[in-house]
Every structure is written in C-alpha cells, then in structure tokens.
C-alpha cells in the first residue's frame, strides 16, 4: 500500500497542468517530507523538479542549514538554488514579517517563466492562519486562509498539502528517517503563531475536539464569499486607481459598501508591496477621511504609511525622519539622498565648474526663480506646484557660497541658470518615494 503523502502528491500532480515545479525548501520537516516524496515520484521528475533555499542570515547556524539543504538535495539528485538575503531590521514590519517579505521576493526572482513554486503548508498551518487572521480583524479574504494556488513571480505558488494534517508529514519523516533542521525559533512562544500552536490550540481542542474541522469549514465559506465580492470590487478598483501616481480616488472609495472597501484597499496596498492595516488602523483611516481642508492626515502601521491628500489616498513605505542638518558637497556626479532618491545632472558625464552644497529643507528658505520679479518662499512654491507633502522635506536644495540657487531642478535663480547653462546640463531629482 502506498504512503499517504506520496499517494496524495501523485493525485495532485495528475490533476494539475504539467508545469515545471520548484520546492521552497527550508530544511524543516514539512518541506523535507514534500521534497523527498516528490523526488521519488517520476511525474515530478518529468516536470524538472528542483528546490530553492533562502538563507536569511538571522541565526548563527543559518550557513550550516544552507549547507544541509544543499547536501539533502544532492543526495536526492535534485538541483538546489541557494540564495543569501539581508533582512532589514528597521523597516517597521517586525523581524518575522520582514523575513517573510524578503524570502518571498527572493523566491519570486528565482522562479522561471511558468514554473510553480511549491510550499509545504498543511492543514494545521491553515487552521493557525485562519485563527491569526480572525484575531487581527480580517474580513472574508483573510478568513478564507491560504489559497491553494495563486499567481507568484513569473509563475504560480502552489500549496498541494493543505488538506493533509501535520501528522501525515511527520509520520513520513519518521518512516524515511529524514534528517531535518530543527529551527529553535519554532518553539519561541513570543512569536504569535508559535504561541497559538503550542499554548492556545491544544487547550481549545481539549474542549472542542471538532474545532479544526469547524474552522476550516468557515474558512471555505469565507473564501467563497471573498471570491464573490472580488467580482464586484475589482472593476471598482480599476476605475478608482490612478496608475500614473499609484493613488486611489477617496470619494469613490468611500462610496463603496464596507464589504467592498476593505478588500479593495488591501489589494491596492499589496500591489504596492505594503501590509494591510489592522482593525484599529482601518477605523482611523475612516475617521481621517473627514479631516478638515488644510490638514494632512497620515495613518501608520507595520512598515506602511497612508496619506490623505487632494481627495486621494496615497500609500508609501515608512521612512525614517530626514535629518535637516544633512548636507553634501556635489559636483554633478550621481548623489544618493537621505530618502533613497538621487540627484544627478541630465548629462551624466558632465561636471559643474563650481562645486555646490546640497542640503535639506530647514524652513523659511526663499528663492527668486530666473525670470520671476518676486522672491518666493519654498512653502508657497511647493503648494502651488502641488508637490506631495511627504516629498517636500526630501527635496534637495542647492547652494553656492551660501546662496540658494536651485530647488532640485524645479526652481533655479539667475545665478544657478547661468551655472547650469555653462555646463550644458540641468539638475535632475529622482525622489525616493
């Protein structure tokens, strides 16, 4: 009689399109069982089975874990791509979320056209995911749990084991005596999923033995509801979303039913690589939509900030405050700015005859643009040009001998115009966000 895991995978492979497959391989029990079972399935070999391991560098043993994964794959005669990534620790998302974001980005970059990336997520993972989403105030999309398949990178993400319990995978590991990585972070109950897995769920199941079945049944109903709502909010998104600026029409968004507003907002944020808000932030966004004219509301959460400006919603990654005392000497070469932007000349090989000082806005600056009879405050120029408020403090100011001669390439006084005309190039500013 065939092993339950292998029988399940054979049925899953037979029922899907013959796409090339790659396993996201952490070296833990779940992905080890998945990769080992697939390596012994000829149909998987025919589809070019390979593996990919991402080394986050967060644990002292991460390099050893990567070497273990390479050996495991070599023993199975399965090609393995190893990628080392750097996880930002100050992005505002939390280390666990930041690591997941970087890992998924690396895996997406590795994926070939039309290739399917397989994860070892199982039934128990799905139960935990739905409960975590519930505790975070998610709607039907979140409460539907992880999708079996969805677009990912140049191909698809596939979770073929979502119907199998964790015990099936652990039994396979034991039966085949697989050497697996034991990541100590999986026992750290300071992490929400581990606390749920090791402390909350066991107690819940003692009193409600059928809890997992009930949770997954509700998840299936929520998934159906989310798909039905998507057919309504997706056309609305296309109408409200301005591709050039990436912003959303605020009045149009608010006019939607709440059941459509929330998934549309989340979809927009995810397209921009940003996290969806929690329940408290959603309520705050709704309140800030009624802010008085002249106010500049901003709602922040895990690595994301949402601005309300000019009757539109704007979403950006959270940035550290810019030091107003920052300054650099500049002769025309590409210059990295504090917000991640860049200042350069329109003619890259050109250099200025006189080095300039580049500073950030401190308040009260004034300039008389060439051909303009009046000296103007930068505040007024920014407002009239409708420059987004979050970009104003990052706009580079160019000084010659202590005199403000240019504001990026937007406003240049007579002295600045002469200087740039002489070198045959103009300042070009690329904002960081």
Secondary structure by P-SEA (a helix, b strand, c coil): cccaaaaaaaaaaaaccccbbbbbccccaaaaaaaaaaaacaaaaaabbbbbbbbcccccaaaaaaaaaaaaaaaacbbbbbbbbbbbccccccaaaaaaaaaaaaaaaaccccbbbbbcccaaaaaaaaaaaaaaccccccccccccccccccbbbbbccccccaaaaaaaaaaacccccccccccccccaaaaaacccaaaaaacccaaaaaaaaaaaaaaaaaaaaaacaaaaaaaacccccccccaaaaaaccaaaaaaaaaaaaaaacbbbbcaaaaaaaaaaccccccbbbbbbcccbbbbbcccbbbbbcccccccccbbbbbcccccccccccccccccccccccbbbbbbccccccccccccccbbbbaaaaaaaacccccccccbbbbbccccccccccccccaaaaaaaaaacbbbbbbbcc
